């Protein structure tokens, strides 16, 4: 009988609004999308170290009728192109289009762990080797609720990493 290998797949989980891009109210147009200074270098460091790069984002603007899923998908495609131009491959973007007041309860809206646990299973990711970075308590709680070992606030993390330039 042989021992099965320990899962060594690791991921960097990132929130979008306030972490990848500057927080503005319900961003869905590329004209309003501004990358956080230092985010490309930060993500590249983890990508180069063999981490899958996964974005998990609450998008209640869809449930509220501020923009459509197609608007979100168009912006996401543009954003992924910008990452590609920087030599960074984003493994997958998960999003929650819900809001309890408009669509009822769901398991994917952070701080619930649904988007993260889906990614853990889909890509066979070891949460003990993974890191989550967000800008809100709900991001941190989602990571903790999913069993992610390290959960950090973006600004503290960028300051610690010394990555203050793109």
C-alpha positions in Angstrom: 0.0 0.0 0.0 1.4 3.4 -1.0 0.7 6.7 0.6 -1.0 9.2 -1.6 1.0 12.4 -2.1 0.1 15.4 0.0 -1.7 18.1 -2.1 0.9 20.8 -2.7 -1.3 23.1 -4.9 -1.3 26.6 -3.5 -3.3 29.6 -4.4 -3.3 33.4 -3.8 -7.0 34.4 -3.3 -7.7 38.1 -4.0 -10.7 40.3 -3.6 -11.2 42.7 -6.5 -12.7 46.0 -5.4 -10.4 47.7 -2.9 -7.7 45.1 -3.4 -6.9 44.8 -7.1 -8.6 48.1 -8.1 -9.1 51.3 -6.1 -12.5 51.1 -4.3 -15.1 53.2 -6.1 -18.8 52.8 -5.9 -19.9 49.9 -8.0 -17.2 49.7 -10.7 -18.3 48.2 -13.9 -16.7 50.4 -16.6 -13.1 50.2 -17.5 -12.9 54.0 -17.4 -13.6 53.8 -13.7 -11.2 50.9 -13.0 -7.9 52.0 -11.5 -5.4 49.4 -10.4 -4.1 49.6 -6.8 -0.4 50.7 -6.9 1.9 47.7 -6.4 -0.7 45.1 -7.2 1.0 43.8 -10.3 4.3 43.2 -8.6 2.6 41.6 -5.6 0.6 39.2 -7.7 3.6 38.5 -10.0 5.7 37.5 -7.0 3.2 34.8 -6.0 2.5 33.7 -9.6 6.3 33.3 -10.1 6.4 31.2 -6.8 3.9 28.7 -8.3 0.6 30.0 -6.7 -2.6 29.8 -8.7 -4.1 33.3 -8.8 -7.8 33.3 -8.0 -10.1 36.3 -7.7 -13.2 36.2 -5.5 -15.5 39.2 -5.6 -18.9 40.2 -4.3 -20.8 42.0 -7.0 -24.1 43.1 -5.4 -24.4 45.8 -8.1 -25.8 43.1 -10.3 -28.6 42.1 -7.9 -29.2 45.8 -7.3 -29.7 46.4 -11.0 -26.8 48.9 -11.2 -25.1 46.9 -14.0 -25.6 43.5 -15.7 -23.6 40.3 -15.5 -22.6 41.1 -19.1 -21.2 44.4 -17.9 -19.2 42.6 -15.2 -18.0 40.0 -17.7 -16.8 42.7 -20.1 -14.9 44.5 -17.4 -13.4 41.2 -16.2 -12.2 40.3 -19.7 -10.6 43.7 -20.0 -9.0 43.4 -16.5 -7.6 39.9 -17.4 -6.1 41.3 -20.5 -4.3 43.9 -18.4 -2.9 41.1 -16.2 -1.8 39.2 -19.3 0.0 42.3 -20.6 1.9 42.3 -17.3 2.8 38.6 -17.7 0.3 37.4 -15.1 -2.2 34.6 -15.6 -5.3 34.8 -13.5 -6.5 31.2 -13.0 -10.1 32.0 -12.5 -12.5 34.8 -11.3 -15.4 33.8 -9.1 -18.1 36.3 -8.4 -21.3 36.5 -6.3 -24.0 38.5 -8.1 -26.3 38.3 -5.1 -27.4 40.5 -2.2 -29.7 39.2 0.6 -32.1 42.1 0.3 -32.7 41.6 -3.4 -32.0 37.9 -4.2 -32.1 36.1 -0.8 -29.4 34.3 1.0 -26.6 32.4 -0.8 -23.4 30.6 0.2 -21.2 32.6 -2.2 -21.5 36.1 -0.7 -18.5 36.8 1.5 -18.0 36.4 4.4 -19.5 33.0 3.5 -16.8 30.8 2.0 -18.7 29.4 -1.1 -16.5 31.0 -3.8 -13.3 29.9 -2.0 -14.4 26.4 -1.2 -15.6 25.9 -4.8 -12.1 27.0 -6.0 -10.4 24.7 -3.4 -12.3 21.7 -4.8 -12.2 22.7 -8.5 -8.4 23.1 -8.5 -7.5 20.7 -5.7 -5.9 23.5 -3.7 -4.4 23.0 -0.2 -5.8 25.8 2.0 -2.9 25.3 4.4 -0.5 26.5 1.7 -2.7 29.3 0.5 -3.1 33.0 1.2 -6.0 35.4 0.9 -5.7 39.2 0.5 -8.7 41.5 0.8 -9.6 45.0 2.0 -12.7 44.2 4.1 -13.4 42.1 7.2 -15.8 40.1 5.1 -12.9 39.0 2.8 -10.8 38.0 5.8 -13.7 36.1 7.4 -14.4 34.3 4.1 -10.8 33.1 4.0 -11.0 32.0 7.6 -14.3 30.3 7.1 -12.8 28.4 4.1 -9.8 27.3 6.2 -7.2 29.5 4.4 -4.1 29.5 6.6 -3.1 33.2 5.9 -5.5 36.1 5.6 -4.3 39.6 5.1 -5.6 43.1 4.6 -4.2 44.5 1.3 -2.6 47.8 2.6 -0.8 46.1 5.5 0.3 43.4 3.1 1.6 45.8 0.5 3.5 47.8 3.1 5.1 44.7 4.5 6.1 43.4 1.1 7.5 46.8 0.1 5.7 46.7 -3.2 4.7 50.3 -3.6 5.1 50.4 -7.4 3.3 48.6 -10.2 
